[in-house]
Amino acid sequence: MTGIPDLLNSLSQIGKMDVDPYSGNLFTYVYETGDKKLRNIQHKALNMFYDRNALDFTTFKSAAYFEKEIIRFAKSISHADENVLGTLTYGGTESILLAVKAARDLFRKKRGKDEVPEIVLPSSGHPSWEKGAEYFDLRLKIIPIDRKNKKANLESLKSAINERTALVVASAPNFPYGSIDPVKEMGEITRDKGVPLHVDACVGGFILPFFERLGEDVPVYDFQEEGVSSLSMDTHKYGYSLKGSSVLLFRNPEMKKYSNYINISWPSYIFVNTSILSSRSVGPMASAWTAINYLGMEGYQSLAKKVLSARNYLSKEMEKLGFRSTAPIESSILSMYNDTIDLFGFVYGMQKRSWHLEIQKAIQDLVPYNIHMTLSPVHNRLSKPFIKAARDTITSPPDPRFMELMGGLSQGNLSDLMTMVKEGNINPALLVKLLEQIPEDSAREMANEIVNEVFR
Ligand SMILES: Cc1ncc(COP(=O)(O)O)c(C=O)c1O
C-alpha cells in the first residue's frame, strides 16, 4: 500500500506532465472561464455525486433530475417546443453516435435491413460522424464546402440525397473554420426530400444564442428551422461544465425511442440505457447542473461577451500581422492563414513561448495551411500578451528537427518520428505536415502504430 502523502505527492508530479488547463495557453480541449468560484463549486458538485450511478435513475433519482433540468435549459435556448425530448450523454461524440444510431434504426424501420443507409456530411464535419458511420454500419457521403465561405455546398447536397439517405448533417459551427452551415436552406432541402437533418451544435449550442443576444448576426441554426430533426450541444464546451456531458435533442419523441436501448429479456433487472454508456457517474451531470444554475442567462451572456471581445481583438491584430481568416468570422472559432510567413516556424516559436496552436491542413483549391483557435472567456484577458508573443515570433524559423524529420520521411525513415512522438518531443500540430509526406493509407497505419507505442 502507498501512504496518502506519497500518493498526493505522486499525483502532483503526474499533473506536471500536462499543459495547465486553466492557463488559457490552449485553444482547444478546454473551455476556461477564469472564474475560480465556478470551478470550485463544480468540483464540489462532482465530488458529492461522483459515487452515484446513473445506470439506475430510479435508485439514483438525482440523475434523472439533473438530466431533465439540463435539458430544459438547453431547450430554452434552442427554440425547442414542449414536444422536444433530450438525452444527456457524456460528450459530443456520444451524442453524435446516438444520433446516428437513431437515424439508422428509423431508416431500418421504414426500409428494412437490406439496404445500407447513408449519412450526408459536409467535408468540414467532425470525425465523430465518420466514426458513427463505421460503428453502426452506415455509408458516409461527403459533400464539398464552398471555397469562399466554407459552408456546405447546397447543389451537392441536393444531388447527394437519395432513397438511402438516413441523415443529413449541418454544423453550427464546424470545428475547422468556425463557419455555420446554411441550416435554413439545408432544412428546406431535407424537408422537401423527407429526410432528417441533424445540427451538430456541439460547439455553438451554448454560445451562439448569447452572441445573438449581444447583437451579433447569427444565422438560424436551431429548431427555428422546421427541417431540423435533432441537435447536439455540449455542456462541457461553452456550457462551461466539467468534462463529461453533452445534450442531444430530438424534435420527434419517436426518434428518441430509436436512440434508447431496452432489454427485458435477459435474466436480471429491466435494463434501460438512454445513452451509449451504461454505468456512469452522476458527478458530471451534477457539475453541468451547477454550471447552468451558477451562471444563468446573464452569466452565459457575460462570458459570451468576453469571447466576442477576444475574437474581435485577436482577428484585428492578427490581420495587422498578415493573417487572414479562412472563412466568415461568425462564431467563437478563428482559423487564419498567412502566406507571407512560415506558419510552421510561427507555431514552433509560439510553442516555445507556451502558446499551443494547432495547424490545419492545406487543401488544394480550398484553403492554405492555417492555424485554429477556439476561444474561451479567459482569452479576453490574455489576448494582449498573445499578440505581443505573435509579433515577436512572426518570422521564427521552423524547428530544425522538424526539417530533418521531413527529409527523413521523404526517404522512408519513419523510426525517428516514432521516437520523437513517443518521447513527446514534437508538437502534434506539426504532425499534419509530416504525415502528408507519406501516402494516406500508410500515414493512417503509422498513426495507429504510434498510438499503440504511446500506450505500451
Ligand atoms: C463540431 C464538433 N462536433 C463534435 C465534437 C465532439 O465532441 P467531444 O470531443 O465532446 O466528443 C467536437 C469536438 O471538438 C466538435 O468540434
The ligand as a Gaussian input file, in Angstrom:
#p B3LYP/6-31G(d) Opt

LIG

0 1
 C      -18.288000      20.321000     -34.179000
 C      -17.945000      19.250000     -33.186000
 N      -18.756000      18.202000     -33.028000
 C      -18.496000      17.230000     -32.153000
 C      -17.370000      17.245000     -31.367000
 C      -17.079000      16.105000     -30.426000
 O      -17.138000      16.498000     -29.106000
 P      -16.426000      15.692000     -27.920000
 O      -14.971000      15.962000     -28.035000
 O      -17.071000      16.258000     -26.712000
 O      -16.737000      14.252000     -28.096000
 C      -16.491000      18.321000     -31.484000
 C      -15.272000      18.393000     -30.680000
 O      -14.489000      19.296000     -30.764000
 C      -16.782000      19.340000     -32.420000
 O      -15.948000      20.387000     -32.603000

